[in-house]
């Protein structure tokens, strides 16, 4: 019986097959892998009865691809993983044994040396990333006006003795929950978000504000490739990212999500007070910038 279904939205990554093989070798539980192939087939193609591929006639986008994979998933638990990630030994077993209802879990994250398929050696103390905060949606920022997850090294150091720790945010390259909870939160909704951006914000805010918890599990890890200029972006979808970032910020700042048990201000002022960039008068600031009325 399948315990864990790992879903991979794939768009021409040269590391997809290594990612799949790593899942099969290291899950530590009964696992299946479901890959939504947007364009070119992964090479070499892994032909294993535990691996299932979806290949449509045209790209449909990350959210739609994840939803297609989840619809086919047979496991009680689902994990989404980018197509350029290395996973830790027994990651599935560890996450399943740690899990609680209404949780979203994320393993602690390292950087990936994809050429040698190992954790990248660094000296800047950035990794592992065990905590991320939501940055302030200050209009006129360099990239866009929305809010994004940013590494929170100070909180990481403060919580270093905890193996399982709450976090305000995550990256979005890997997340784990029950299939039932995925549907309960109505995740991967393209309305307003488009098909690529704000994945972590949709999941994190829906989870926290509906009474759930976003958890970083340091008993296991994954390593994610920072593509940068060397590799470029594998997943390319047309337009609308900045607009979607702004839509998401306005949506959550104005408490427009239905069926939430907490207001957005609870998340900032009560649950995670002291997040960098969120001054005591943050509500006045967002009103002055036109986010709220």
C-alpha positions in Angstrom: 0.0 0.0 0.0 1.3 3.4 -1.0 2.1 5.6 2.0 3.6 8.7 0.3 3.0 10.2 -3.1 5.7 12.6 -4.2 4.5 15.0 -6.9 7.0 16.8 -9.2 6.0 19.7 -11.5 8.7 19.3 -14.3 9.8 21.7 -17.0 13.0 20.7 -18.7 15.3 20.3 -15.7 18.4 18.3 -16.4 18.3 16.9 -12.9 14.8 15.5 -12.8 15.9 11.8 -13.1 18.4 12.3 -10.3 15.7 13.8 -8.2 13.3 10.9 -8.9 16.0 8.2 -8.2 16.9 9.9 -4.9 13.3 9.7 -3.8 13.0 6.0 -4.7 16.3 5.2 -2.9 15.7 7.3 0.3 12.0 7.5 1.1 12.2 4.7 3.7 8.5 4.0 3.2 6.1 2.8 0.4 6.4 5.6 -2.1 5.3 6.6 -5.6 6.5 9.5 -7.7 4.1 11.3 -10.0 5.7 13.7 -12.5 3.9 16.3 -14.6 6.1 16.7 -17.7 5.4 20.1 -19.3 7.7 19.8 -22.3 10.7 17.5 -22.8 10.8 14.0 -21.2 13.4 13.7 -18.5 16.6 12.0 -19.5 17.5 9.3 -18.8 13.8 8.3 -18.4 13.4 6.2 -15.2 11.1 3.3 -15.9 10.0 2.0 -12.6 6.5 0.8 -11.6 6.6 3.3 -8.8 7.0 6.3 -11.2 4.1 7.7 -13.2 4.4 10.4 -15.8 1.8 12.9 -17.1 2.6 14.5 -20.4 0.0 16.8 -22.0 0.0 18.4 -25.4 1.0 21.8 -24.1 2.3 23.3 -20.8 -0.4 24.0 -18.2 1.6 25.6 -15.4 2.9 24.6 -12.0 -0.3 24.8 -10.0 -2.3 22.9 -12.6 0.5 20.4 -12.9 0.6 19.8 -9.1 -3.2 19.4 -9.0 -3.1 16.8 -11.8 -0.5 14.8 -9.9 -2.4 15.0 -6.6 -5.6 13.8 -8.3 -3.7 10.6 -9.2 -2.0 10.2 -5.9 -2.7 7.0 -3.9 -0.8 7.9 -0.8 -2.3 9.2 2.5 0.5 11.7 2.5 1.7 13.9 -0.4 5.0 15.8 -0.8 5.7 18.3 -3.5 9.3 18.5 -4.6 11.0 20.6 -7.2 12.7 18.8 -10.1 16.2 19.7 -8.9 16.4 18.5 -5.3 18.3 15.9 -3.3 16.6 14.3 -0.3 17.9 12.9 2.9 17.9 9.2 3.9 14.5 8.0 5.2 12.9 11.4 4.6 9.5 10.0 4.1 9.5 7.7 7.1 10.7 10.5 9.3 8.1 13.0 8.1 5.3 10.5 8.4 6.3 9.5 12.0 6.5 13.1 13.0 3.3 14.3 11.4 0.3 15.8 13.2 -3.2 16.7 11.8 -3.4 20.1 10.2 0.3 20.4 9.8 2.4 21.3 6.8 5.9 20.0 7.2 9.1 21.1 5.4 12.5 19.5 5.9 15.4 21.8 6.7 17.0 23.1 3.5 20.5 23.1 2.2 22.0 24.3 -1.1 22.6 21.6 -3.7 25.8 21.0 -5.6 24.0 19.5 -8.6 27.1 18.5 -10.6 28.4 16.3 -7.8 24.9 15.7 -6.3 25.8 16.6 -2.8 25.2 19.4 -0.3 27.0 22.5 -1.4 30.0 23.4 0.8 29.6 27.0 2.0 31.3 29.3 4.5 28.6 32.0 4.9 26.5 30.3 7.6 23.4 30.7 5.5 22.5 27.0 5.7 20.7 25.1 6.9 17.6 27.2 6.5 15.3 26.3 9.3 13.3 29.5 9.6 11.9 32.1 7.1 9.9 35.2 7.8 7.4 37.0 5.6 9.0 40.3 4.4 7.1 43.5 4.5 5.1 44.4 1.3 6.6 47.8 0.9 5.6 49.3 -2.4 8.4 50.2 -4.7 10.8 47.3 -3.8 13.3 46.2 -6.4 11.5 43.2 -7.7 7.8 43.5 -6.9 5.5 44.9 -4.2 4.4 41.6 -2.7 5.6 39.6 0.3 8.0 36.7 0.2 9.8 34.2 2.5 13.2 35.4 3.6 15.7 33.4 5.7 15.5 34.3 9.4 18.9 33.4 10.7 18.4 35.0 14.2 15.3 32.8 14.8 17.1 29.8 13.5 19.9 30.2 16.0 17.3 30.9 18.8 15.5 27.6 18.0 18.6 25.5 17.3 17.8 23.0 20.1 14.4 22.1 18.6 14.1 19.3 16.1 10.6 20.3 15.1 9.9 24.0 15.1 7.2 26.4 13.8 8.1 28.8 11.1 6.2 31.8 9.6 7.2 30.9 6.0 9.1 28.6 3.7 10.5 28.6 0.1 7.9 26.4 -1.7 10.3 24.0 -3.3 9.3 21.2 -0.9 6.3 20.7 1.3 4.6 17.7 3.0 1.0 17.1 4.3 -1.9 14.7 4.1 -3.8 14.6 0.8 -6.9 15.3 2.9 -5.4 18.5 4.3 -4.3 19.6 0.8 -8.0 19.5 -0.3 -9.2 21.0 3.0 -7.1 24.1 2.3 -8.1 24.2 -1.3 -4.5 24.5 -2.3 -2.9 25.4 -5.7 -5.7 27.8 -6.5 -4.8 29.7 -9.7 -7.3 32.4 -9.0 -5.3 35.6 -8.6 -2.1 33.7 -8.0 -1.5 32.7 -11.6 0.4 29.5 -12.3 3.9 30.1 -10.7 4.4 32.6 -7.9 3.3 32.9 -4.3 3.1 29.1 -3.7 4.7 29.4 -0.2 2.4 32.4 0.7 -0.8 30.6 -0.3 0.1 27.5 1.6 1.6 29.2 4.7 -1.2 31.8 5.2 -4.0 29.3 4.5 -2.4 26.9 7.0 -1.6 29.3 9.8 -4.8 31.4 9.5 -7.1 28.4 9.4 -5.7 27.0 12.7 -2.9 24.8 11.3 0.8 24.9 11.7 3.8 25.2 9.3 6.5 23.1 10.7 10.2 22.8 9.8 11.5 19.2 10.6 15.2 19.2 11.3 15.3 15.4 11.7 15.7 15.3 7.9 16.7 17.6 5.0 16.6 18.3 1.4 19.1 20.2 -0.8 17.7 22.6 -3.4 19.5 23.9 -6.5 19.9 27.7 -6.6 19.7 28.0 -10.4 20.9 31.6 -10.8 22.5 32.7 -14.0 24.4 29.5 -14.6 21.3 27.3 -15.1 18.6 29.8 -15.7 15.0 29.1 -14.9 13.7 25.7 -15.9 10.1 26.6 -15.3 9.0 29.3 -17.7 5.5 30.5 -17.9 4.3 33.7 -19.7 3.7 36.9 -17.8 1.8 38.1 -14.7 4.2 37.3 -11.9 4.4 40.9 -10.4 0.6 41.3 -10.7 0.1 38.0 -8.9 2.5 39.0 -6.1 0.6 42.2 -5.5 -2.8 40.4 -5.7 -1.7 37.9 -3.1 -0.5 40.7 -0.7 -3.7 42.7 -1.1 -5.8 39.5 -0.6 -4.2 38.5 2.7 -3.7 42.0 4.1 -7.4 42.6 3.7 -8.5 39.2 5.2 -10.3 38.2 2.0 -9.7 34.5 2.3 -12.9 32.7 3.4 -13.1 30.3 6.3 -10.1 31.6 8.3 -10.2 31.5 12.1 -7.5 34.2 12.5 -7.1 37.6 11.0 -3.9 38.6 9.3 -3.0 40.9 12.1 -2.9 37.9 14.5 -0.2 36.3 12.4 2.0 39.5 12.6 1.2 40.8 16.1 0.5 37.7 18.1 1.8 34.5 16.5 5.2 35.9 15.2 5.8 39.3 16.7 9.1 40.9 15.9 9.4 39.7 12.3 12.0 41.9 10.5 10.5 44.9 8.7 7.1 44.8 10.5 7.1 47.9 12.6 4.7 48.6 15.4 2.7 50.9 13.1 2.7 48.4 10.1 -1.1 48.7 9.8 -0.8 52.5 9.3 2.0 52.0 6.8 0.1 49.5 4.6 -2.9 51.9 4.7 -0.8 54.8 3.5 0.6 52.7 0.7 -2.9 51.9 -0.5 -3.0 48.2 0.4 -5.9 48.7 2.8 -8.6 51.3 3.2 
